[in-house]
Amino acid sequence: MSVVWDDIGGLAHAHEQFVAGDPVEADVRSSILTSWQRCRSLGLVPDSLVIPYEQDLDVEERLLRAAEPVLDRMVSVLAGARVSVILTDSQARVLLRRGGDAGLDQRLDAVRLAPGFGFAEQSAGTNGIGTALAERRPCYVFGREHFADCMQPFACAAAPVRNPLSGQVEGVLDLTCFRADADPAMLTLVRQTVAGIEQRLLEQTTDRERDLLAAFQRARRFADQPARPPDDGEATGLVAPSDDVISRFDQAILRDKAEELIASPHRTATEVTLSGGRTAVLLCREVRAPSGEVGVVVEASLPGGPARRRIAVTTPHGSAPHWESLLEPQQQEPTPDAPAVPAAQAPGTEGWLLLVGEPGVGRLALLARQRLELLHDASVRIGTTLDVTRTAEELTEVAVPQFADYATVDLPESVLRGEEPAAVGVGLRRVALGAINDGSNLFGVGDSVGFLSSTPQARCLACGQPVLEPELNEAGGWIANAPGRSGKIMMAGIHSLIAVPLIARGVILGVVCFYRSQRPGAFEEDDVSLAHELVGRAAICIDNARRFTRERTMALALQRSLLPQGLPEQNAVEVAYRYLPARAGVGGDWFDVIPLSGARVALIVGDVVGHGVHAAATMGRLRTAVHNFSALDLPPEDLLGRLDELLARLDTADPGATCLYAVYDPVTRHCTLARAGHLLPVVVLPDGTAYFPDVPAGLPLGLGGPPFEAVDLTLPEGSRLVLYTDGLIEHRSRDIDLGLEQLRTTLAARPGVPPEETCEAVLDAMLPVHPAGSYDDVALLVARTRALDPGRTVHWDIPADPAAVSRSRSAVIALLADWGLDELAFTTELIVSELVTNAIRYGVGPIGLRLLRDRALICEVSDCSSTSPRLRRARTTDEGGRGLFLVAQLADRWGTRYTANGKAIWTEQQLP
């Protein structure tokens, strides 16, 4: 079986490119690409959609009553086929599901395509039901054209079910099957079935409407075939053409003219010019029902257009309609007075029923119905995202062509940044432009716009009320604002304007303008009130989007401020890093490099669960806590234990965080690692051997549990230690184990590569798409180890004898002379004297003295006592207690580090 739209030949890759934010290179249907764009603007993630469920669903009894007989017939025809028939309401909530087989039903249940679940685009992404509802026309979605990963095994054909009189969408009919069973002909079947449901809906109209329709049909049949009496139930009404035959703009023009004919005392036929130079003919007839009701019907025809399918309208006392031909092409029976005409040769002048009304109230009722439909569309279609620009575009899409021929939205730069408008009408920029064509000569999107005080736009901004200019050729202030452009605009046919301020919470955010060109009548006061309400609804959505933009900008700024602004200076490792923010929102990934005592360095990566300001704030608190705890020189396992207690104590609502903490000593080349639920690091030896060290996982921070455990590694100089967060590995199209192996292979294939090049190679291999496509933030830290030259470190064992103090001083002075650091000899002599004396007097042997020449001169005195000295200011009567105070004054930094055998008191002095 051939399939017209397949995902073979790059559609899967195109979907990946689109999700990543890259230009789509493959040939993707424009309707599908537009739907994808709507999904992305809504912030949908293909692998983590949440399908809403409504337990107490208000079943549309009228729609079900009309659809059930038609669906019964359809299911019987499809018996044995693996196709499910699905009917939803006007909000894409599934009302019923029929047909299919056990295997298909099980898969559909797994993706929640079942009664009660909602499949609107804003929650389920591109799919037959949601996209047909969003586009308001039939659609076919196959395989990889679905936005959600879980829907890609299926093919869907769907079409909206409309009220035959009002045109309002009342539900969606969908056929869903596996891709292997799909055929684009499903769309034709759906169209035919929808026509049958609409026929049933037409029969369920009120007695008054049915009387008028039946009277119209009788009058039409008598006019066309006077020798043949009508039969009740005969198919003589006509269905309106689809949007692909007559555009929504042309349909609006026809409805407006039909309203005028109904309200006019002189009802006759008239011609209406449509887009593209086509002409439609409207015929207005007065009909009288047997009950005495008088009404007016307007029939439209399109000379030269395609023949339209007929439907039957049953009179109140007529027989039931016949549905035998529901799923086959419909043909008319030949009459005695006219030969049969084959469907392929049917003339293109057939008409269709356009409007039904009553004199005096018809126009008002129809206008009210249209305005309610416009406001309903606005409530559904405006504000689907939290993007200011997209919300403004949605306003213009709703207004054109239903209300105006052109619509513009102008906002100040401050609103686009999420800020409050600095001043009314200052620094406006065109954000959205809706138009029936490209020949308006209005300012384009992105252009800066300014208005003189006499213009309608400036006046509406000043007074905060809409301003109507029914005839632009008489609006001197508007013409004077840009005389050359104004003349071109009027030459394009634009003749009427309504300017409405965008006001939310009492603050003017911008201005919206509606222009009329194709419709000959000017805007009226009733149109002003409708425009005011339409813009008022949009203003709330734009303000919500503006405030979201401000909050997100603040969250991003907070996150950036909490991350390292640069790497500290240290000689233990050569470091490179990458941080890629999440496209789905502010993330909680972080990393850090912290110099420790004894020329050591700490390497940390962490990941707070979730996104948003709360995750960023938690990340900031954890990073601050790590800095504080690392200053105490805690072992990695103890530091993680302190973090675990802190996170549990600070906020019990925190979802938790993972962390990996490593300490590298360039003197011994030992690396100690501990982790709290984080992914394993990768160790890459100088020869290219790459492996994941066996570090006990531990539970994530904030959850409590058993103590954390650490492991010690001895790393050759030039080894690389690679730390990362899950955003680098986890991907919706790749298993995590495969991702880890791919990372290890990538690192092993590049032995001896510097950290900067390692970062680039890892990102190119693990994230081949643009970083903007990452739905989770990514932190990557690569450290290449160095070893301290043995000639730059010296260790002495000190006996527990006071006489050893002088010998220690002499040895230190001699060493500093060899290193060329005579300037530090005096202060270092005093420091060594005080620390060795305290160790001999108060400590437990053995005692050690070590000097290291790194970026600073480091002096360490160790013993086996766990008692830490305490700095205090001695009183005048004290005989001792001044030694440590003196050490603190002479050294730039000092502290205590606990070891497995005791403690070490250390000092640092800057090198001259």
N, C-alpha and C positions, 0 to 999 in steps of 0.2 A: 504494500500500500504506500502510495506517495504522500508525503506531507509537505505542504507549501512552506510553512515556517518551521524550520528545524534548528536545533542548536548545534548541528554539525557545521564545521567550517568557521569556528571562531566565536560563536555566540557565548559560550561559556567563558572564554577569555575576555570578551567584551563586558560581561557582567563583572568579572574580577576587576577589569580596568575601571569601570564606573564606580564600583564600591571603593576603590582605592583613590578616587579623585582624579584619575588620569583621563586624557581625551580618549573617547571610544573610537577605536579604529575599525572595528567590524561593522557590517551593514546591519543596523538594528532599526526595526520599524519605528517611525517617528512617534506613533502613539505609545509604544512601549517605552521608548526613551523618555518621553514626557512624563509618563507615570513613574519611572525610576527617579526622575528629578524631583517629583513631588514627594516621593518616599524619603529621599535623602534630605530634603528640606525639613521634613518632619522629624528627622533624627532617628529614623528606623534603622535597626541593625539586622542584616539578613539572617543571622544565626541565633537571634535571641528575641523573637517577637512574642508579645503577650496578647493572646486572643481573648477579648472580653467575653464574659458569659453573663447572661441575664436570666436568673432562675424564674422570676415571675414575668415572663414575656407576655405582653399584651397582644394576643393573636389577632391579626387582621381578618376578622370573620368575613367581611365583604369580599376581600381578595381571595381568601381560601374558598369561599362558596362559588366564586366565579371560576377559579382555577381547577378545582378538583375533578370535574368531569373531563376537562381537556387533558389533564395530566394522567387520568385513568386511561384514556385512549392512547396517549403517548407511551406510557409504560407498557401497555399491552403490545404496541408495535415494536418496542425495544426489548421485548422479552428474550432472554438468553444472551443479550449483549452486556458487556461489562461497562455499563454507563449508568451513572447516578443522576437522577433528576432532582434538582434542588430549587426551592422557592424561598425567597427572602422578602422581608418588608422593605419599606423605603429607606431604612437605616442599615441595610445589609445584614440584618439579623436573620439567621436561618429559621424558617417556619416549619419546613418539612423536607424530608429527603426520601426519595423512593428509587426503586430499581437497583441495579448493580448486582454484585454477588458478595459472598462472604469475605473474600480476599480484599476486594475494593472497599467494602464497608469498614473492615478492620483498619485499613490504611487511612481512610478518611476520618475515622474516629481518632486515630493517633495524631492527626494534624488539627483536630478540633473542628472539622467541617461537618458539624452536626447541629441539630436543632438547639436553639438557645445561644449559640455562639455568633459573634459579630465579625463579618469579614469585610468591613469598610477599609479603604486604602490606608487611612490614617492609623490602623492597627495591624492589618494583615499584609500591607504592601501590595504590589501589583498582583492582581488575581482577577479572574473573570468577573466575579460578583462586584467587588469593590471598584474596579476600573470601569465597568459598564455604568455603574452608578455615578462615578466621578465625571466620566465623559458624556453621560446621558445618551449613550448610543450603544449598539451591539459591539461586542469585542470578542476576540479570540486570543487566548494566552496559552502558549505552548512551552512546556519544559523550562528551559533556562530563562525564558522571558519572565517567569515569576520572580519577584524580588526576594521572596523568602526562600531559604534553602530547602525547607521542609516541603514546599509546594512544587519543587522542580520535577518530581516524578510524574506529575499530572499534566493533563491538557484540559482547558476549560473554554467553553463557548457560552456567552451570556448576553442577555439583552434586557433593557429596562421594560417594565410593564407600565403603560401610561393610562391615565383616565382618558377615554376617547373624546370627551367633551372639553375638559380643562387642560389636557396635555400634561398634567402633573404626574410625576413618577410615583407609582404606588408600590412597586416592588421590583424584583429582578428574578428572571428565570435563568437557571444555569444548568449546563450539562458538563459533567466532570468524569474523566476516565483516565486510565494510564496512558502515557505517551505512546506506547506501542499500539494502542487501540484507537488512536486519535485520527481525525480527518477534518479538514476545514469545512467540509459539508455539514458538520454539526451546527455551524452558524446559521445555515439556511433552515435547518430543522427548528432551531430555537426561534428564529424570526416567525416561522409559520405558526408555531405553538403560541407565541406571544400574541399574535394576531387573533387566535382563537380565544385567548383569555380576555383580550380587550373587547372582543365581540360580546362575551358574557358580561363584562362590566357595563357595556353599553345597554344591555338588556335589563340591568339592575337599576337603571336611572329611575327617577321619580315618575309617577303617572303623568304629571304635567309635561315633563320633557319627552316622555315616550309618545304621548299624544301628538305633540308638535312634530316630532321626528317622523312618525307614521303618516301624518298629514302631508308633510313635505314629500315623502316618498311616493305617496299616491299621486300628488300633484305632478311630480316629476315623471312618473310613469305615464300618466294620462297625457302629459305634454309631449313625451317622446313617442308613445304608442297609443294613440287615442282609440284604436280599434280593439285593444286588448285590455280587459279589466284586470286590475292588480290582484295578486294572491298574497294574503297575509304571510309574512315570513320570507317572501322572495328577496334574494340578495340584490338590492338596488341602491343601498347606501354606499359611500366610498370612503376608504381609509386615507388619511392625510399622508403625503409622501414623507419619506425619511429625511434626516438632516443632510444626507449626501446628495439628495436630489434638489432640495430647496434649503438653503442655509438658514440658520436660526435668525439671522438678521432679516432675510427676506420674509420669513414667516412672521416676524414681528411687524413688518410693514403691512403685510396682508391683514393681520388681525386689527391693526389700527384703522385701516380703510374699511374693514368689515364693521367695526364699531360705528364709524361715521354713517355707513349705509343704514344700519339698524336704527340709529337715532334720528336719521333724516326723514322728514315727511315725504320727500320725493325719492322713493326707493327705485333704483333702476340698475342696469348693468354698467360697469365701468372697467377701464383698463388700468393696471398698476404696473409701473416700470420697476423691474427688479435689477439686482446687480448683474453685471455681465451683459446688459442690454436686453435681457429677456423681458417678456411681457406676460402678465397673468391677467385673466379675465375673472371678475367677480360678478355674480348674478344674485340679486337680492329678491326674495319672494316672500309674499305674505301667505301664511297657512292658517287654517282654522281646524282645530281638532273636533271630533264628534261631540265632545263635552262642552264645546263652546269657547274653549281657550283660543285666543288669537296670539299668534307669534310670528316672528320673522326669522328666516333662515338665509344664510349667505353661502353660496356654493362657489368654489374657486376651481379654475381649470388653467392648465399650462399648455397652450398650443405648442405642438412639437415636442412635448415632454414625454417621458415614458408612461406607458399605460399603468394605471394603478389597480391594485387588487380590491375586489368588492367584498363588502361584508353585509351581513343580514341584520336588520333591526326588527325585532318582533313587536307587534302592537300589543296593547294590554290584553287583548283577548285572542291573540294569535297562537299558533301552534309552536311547539318547541323547535329550536334550530336544529339543523342537521350537521353532524360533525364527521361524516364519512370521508370527506375530502380534506380533512385538517392537515394531513401530512403529505398531500400530493399537490402538484400545481393546480390552481383553481381555474376553471374554465366556465364560460357562460353557455347556457343552452341556447341554441338558435330559436328565434321566434318565428311565427308563421309569416310575419311581414318582412323579415330581414334575414338574409343569409348569414350563416355562421361565419365568424371571422376568426381565424387561427390566432392564438395568443401572440405568436411572434409577429403578426401583421396588425395587431390592434392599434388603432389610431392613437396618437398622443394627445388628444384633446379632451380626454375623460376628466371629469371634475371630481372634487371631493367636498364633503361637508366641512365648512370652515367654522361657522359660528351659529348658534341658536340663541335667540333672545326675544324679549317682549318689548313692544313700543313703549317708550317713556322710561322704562327701568333697565332696558337691556344694556345701554352703554355704561350706566353707572355701575351696574352689577359686574359687567365684564372688566371695567377699569379696576374696581375693587379687588376682583379675583386676581388680575394680573399684578397688582401692587402687593397683594399678600404673597403671591408666589415669588415676587422679586425679594421681598423681605425674608421669606423662608430660605431662598437660595443664599442670601447674604448671611443668615445665621449659620448655615451649614458650610459654606465655602470660604467665608472670610475668617481668618484666625486659626487656620489649621496648623500653623507653625508659630514659633516664637522668633521669627526673623522679621525685622521691621520692613525691609524692602519687599520680601515675599508677601507680607500682609497687604502692603500698598498695591502690589500687582493683583492680588486677589480681589481687591475692591474694584479695580478697573475691569477685571474679567467679568465680574457680576454685572456691572453697570452697562457694559457694551456687549451686544447691541440692545439689550432688553429695555434700557432706560435712555441711553444717550448714544450718539454716534462716535463721540470721542470723550475720553475722561483722562484727567491728569491729576497726579498727586505730587505736591511740592512740600518738602520738609527741610528744615535747617540742618546743617552738618552736626550740630550738637545732639539732635534727636537720633540721628543715625549712629552716633557714638554711644547712645544710651543715656545722655545727659539731659537735664532740663533745658528747654529752649532759652538761650541767653536773652534774646529780644524778639518781639513779635515781628515777623516779616523780614528779618535780617539774615542774609546768607542762605537763602533758599536754594535748593537743588532739586531738579526734577528726578523723582525716584521711580515713577511708574507712568506709563502712557498706554492707554487702551484705545484702539482705533479700528474702524472698519476697513481702512486702507492706509497706504503710506503717503498719501498726497495731502496731508492736512497743513503742512508748513508750521506746525506747532514746534516749540522747543522739544528736543529729543531727550531721552533718558540720559542722565548724567550731566546735562547742561545746567549752568547756573542761571537762575531766573531772578529778575527784580521787577517790582511793580511801583509805578508812581502812585502818589496818594489819591489820585482821582480814579484809579482803575477799580473795577468791581472787586478784584482780589484784595487790594489794600483796604478798601472800605469794609469788606467782610471781616478782615483780620482786626481792624480797628474797633468795630462795634460788636464782634463776636456773633453776628447773625448772618444768615445767607443773604446774598444779593442777587437779584434777577435782572438780567439784561435781555429782554425779549427780542430786541432787534439790535444786533451788533453794529449795523451800519449807522445807527443813531447814537451809539455809545462813544461820545467824544473822548472821555477819559481813557477808555480801552484802546482806541485808535491812536491817541497821542503817546501811549506808552512805547510803542514800536511801530511807527507809521508804515515803514516798508514791509515789515512782516505782517502787520495787521491787514494790509491790502491783499497780500498773497493768501492769507487765511480766508478772507471773505471770498476771494476768487475761487477757492477750493470748495465753496458752497456752505461753509460754516456761517450760521446766521443767528444763533441764539445761545445764551450762556447762563449758567447758574454757578456762582462761586460760593462755596460752603466752607466755613472754618472747621478744622479738626480740633475738637475740644474734648478733653478728658480730665476729670477731677478739677474742672475750672481752669485748666491750663491750655492755652492755644498751642497746638503742636505743629500746625501747618495749614495748608489750604488745598481743597479739592475743587476742580472745575469740571463741569459737564457741558459738552457742546453738542449742538444738533445741526445736522447738515442735510442728510437724505430725507428726513421727514420734513414736509413743508411747513407744518405748524410750529409756532414758537413755543417755548416753555411757558407754562402757566403757573399760577399761584399754588395749585394743587401739586404740581411737579416740585415746587420749592419745598413744600412740607415733606414730600417723599424723599427728596434728596437729603434734607436735613436729618431725617431718621436713618437713612442708609449710611450717611457719613458718621452719624453719632455712634452707630454700632461698630463701624470700622475703627473709629477713634479709640474705643476701649481696647480693641485688639492690638492696635498699633502701640498704645501706651503700655499694655502688658508686655509686648515684644521689646519695647524700649527699656523697660525696667529689667527684663530678663537680660538684655544686652549689657546693661550697667552692672548687674550682679555678676554676670559671667566674666566681664572685664575685670571687676574687682577680685573675683576668685582667681583668675589667671595671674593678676598682679601679685596677689597673696602667695600663690604657688611659686611664682618666679622668685619672690623675695625670700622664700623659705629654702629654696634650693641653693647649693653652693654657687657663689658668684665667681669663684676662681679656685684654683688648686693651691694649697699651701706649699711653701718651699720645704723640701726634704730630700735626702739623698738615698733613702732606703729602696725606693722603687721609681721606675719611670712610668708615669700614669697618663692615660688618655681616656676620655669618656664621651658618651653621647646620651642626650636625653631628647626623646621625641614625645611631645605632648599628645594626648588622646584627642581624636576628632569627636568622640562621643561626649566629651565633657572634661572638666578639671579632674585630674587623677591624683593618686596618692603615692606614686612611685618616687623614690628618692635614693640618693647615694651620698657618700661622703668619704673624704680622705683626711685623717687626723694624725698629725705627728705626736708621738708618745716619747716618754723618757727613754734614755739609753739608745738614741738614734733609731728607735723602732717606729713603725707606722701602723695605723689601724685602717682597714678597708671595710666599708659598710655599704650594703644595698638593702633596701626595704620596700615593701609594698603594702599600703593600707587598702583594705577591701573597700570597693565602691568608688564612686566618683562624686564630685561636687565640693562645695566649700568645707563641709564637715570632714571629708577625707583629707583635703589639703591642710586643714587646721590640725588634725590628728598627726599627719606627717610632720608638721612643724614642731609639735610637742615632742614627738619621738626623737627627732633629730637633735633638738635642744637637750633632751635627757641623755642621749648618747654622748654628746659633748661633755656634759657634766660628769657622767659616770666614768668616761674614759680618762678624765683628769685625775681620777682616783686610782688609775692603773689597775682596774679590776680585770681579772681573767675573763676571756670571752664568755664562758658558761655562766659566770656570776653576773656579768653585765646584762646578759639576756634575762636572767632571773629577775634582776631589778626592774628591767623594762616591763616584764610581764606583770609584776606586782603594781607598777605605776599605772599601766594602761587599765588594769582591772579596777584600780582604786579611783582613777580620775573620772572615768565615764563607763558605767556598766552597759550603756547602750552602744558602745563602739562595736562594730562588726569584727574587729580583730585586725591583725597585721602580721606579715611575715618579715623576717630579718635574717641576714647572714652577716656575721661579724668575724673578721680575720685580723690577726696581728702578726706582722712579719718583723723578724730581728735580723738585720744585715750582718751582725757580728757572728752569730751562730748559724745563720741561714735557716732558722727554724720558723715555721709558719703554723700558728695555732688557729683552728677554725671551730666555730659553733654556729648552729642555725636553728631558727624557730619557724618550722614549717616552710622554709624557703627552698627554692630549687637548688640543686647541687651546683657548686662552681666547677669550672673546667681548669685543670692544670695541664699546661703545655710545656713539655721539657724542651731544652735547646735543640735536641735532635728531631723534634716534630712529634714525638709521642704525646698524645692527648688522652686524658682519662678523667673520669669523675671520681674524686676521692670519696671514700666511704665515711661521710660525716653523718652522725645520727640526726634524724630530722627534727624531733621535738615538735610540740604543738605550737600553733600560731600564738603570738603575743595576745594577752588579755583573756586567755581561756583557762589559765591555771594548768595543773597537771604535774607530772614528775619533773625533777630537776633536768636542766639541759646538760648535755655532754659535749666535750670538745675532743678534737684529735690533733696530733702534732705531725707535721710533715717536715722533711728536710729537702729543701729545693736547691738545685744547682743554680749558680749564678746565670742569669739570662732566661730563667723560666718565666712563663707568663701565667698569671692567675686571672681568670676571666669570670667576673661576677655580673649578673643580669637579673632582670625581672621577667615575669611570665609573659608580658606583652611581646617579647622577642621570640618566644617559642610557640605559644598557643596561637593557633589560627583555625578558623572554622573549616578550612579545607585540608587541614593536616593534623594527624594524630600527634599528641604531645611526645610520645616515644620516638616517632619519626623525626620530630623537630629537634629533640635532643641529639639524636644520632647525626642529623644534618649539621648541627652546630659543631659537634666533635670532629666530624669529617672535614668541615671547612677549616677549622683551626689546625688540624693535623697536616693539611695540604700546604700550609704556609709556614714552615719552620723558620725561626730567626727573624720574622717580620716585626718591625717596631709596633708599639701599641697603637699609634695613629692609623697606620695601614691595617692593623688587625681590626680596628673598629669599622673601617670602611668595608673590609672584606666580609665581616660578619653581617653587617646591615645589607650589603648587596645580595648575600646568599639567603639570609633569613627573611628579609623584607624586600623582595624584588620590586614591590609597588612603591609608589610615592609615599613618604612618611605621613602625608595628610590622610592616607587611607587607614591608618591604625586606629582601631576602635578602643584599644587600651594603650595607655602610655608605656613607653619603653625606656628603661635605664640600663646602660651598658657601661661597665667599668673594667678596663684592662690595665693590669700592672705587671711590668717586667722587673724581676728582682735584680738587685745589685748586692754585692758583698763588700763589706768594709775591709780595706786593705789591712792585713795583720800588722803592718808597721805603724798603723794609726791607733792601735789600742794596746794597752799594757796593763797587766794584772799582777798584784803583789799579795801574798798571804802575810797577814800581820799577826804576830804572836800576842797573846793577852798580857803584855808587859808594858808598863808606862814608858820604859826606855825606848820602845819601838816607835814612839811618836816622833822623836827627833830624827830617827833613821828614815821614817816615811817622808818627812819634810825634805830631807836631803835628796832622796831618790826622785821626788817630784820636781824639785828645782832643776836637777840634772836633766831630766827628761824634757822639760819645757825648753831648756837651752838647746837641746838637740832638735826640737821641733821649731825653733826660732820664735818662741812665744815668751821671751823674757819679760815683756810688759805685763804678763799675767802671773808672773812668779810670786809676787808679794801676796796678792789676794788669794791665789790658789794655796800658798803655804799656810795662810791663816785658816782657810776652809778645811784643808786636810787635817791640820792640827786639831781643830775643834771636833770634827766628825770622828776621827780615830780615837781621840781621848774619850768621847762619849761612848763609843762602841766598847772600848776596853773597860770603862767604868761601869756601864749599865747593861751592856749586851752579853750575849752568850756566844762563845767561840764555836767554830772558827770564824775569824774576821778577815775580810778581803777588801782591798783597795784597787779600784780600776779607773784609769783615765782613758778617754776616747776623744780623738780629734775628728769631729764631723763638721757640720756647719757651725757648731759651737764647741767650746771645750767642756767636756762632761766629766764630772768627778763623782764616783759612786763608792760608798763605804757600806759593806754588807755584813750582817751577822745573823745568827740563828735565833734571835729573839723576835717575838711577834709584837712586842711593845713599841708603839710609835711615839717618837718625841713630840712634845707639844710646845708650840711657840708661845712665849709669854714675856711680858715686860717685867724684869726683876725689880724688886723694891730696893731702896738704899741700904736696908739692913741685911739683905740676902748675900750670902757668900758666893753663890753660884747662880746659874740660870741665865747667864748672858751669852753663852756660846752660840746657841742656836739663833738667837736674835741677831748676833753678829754675822752669822752665816747668811741669814736672810737679807741683810743689808748689803753684803758684798756680792752675792750672786744675782744674776738676772732672773733666774727661776730656780725653784727648789721644790722637793717633795719627797714622798715616801712611796715605795713600790714594794708590795708584798710578793714573796716568791714561795715556791714549794718548801724551801728550807728556812725561811725566815723573812727578812725584810732588807731593803737597801734604801739608804738615804742618798739622794742625788742632787746635784746642782749643775746649772748651766751658766757659762759666761760667754759673752759674745767675743768672737775672734777679732783682733785688731786689724 
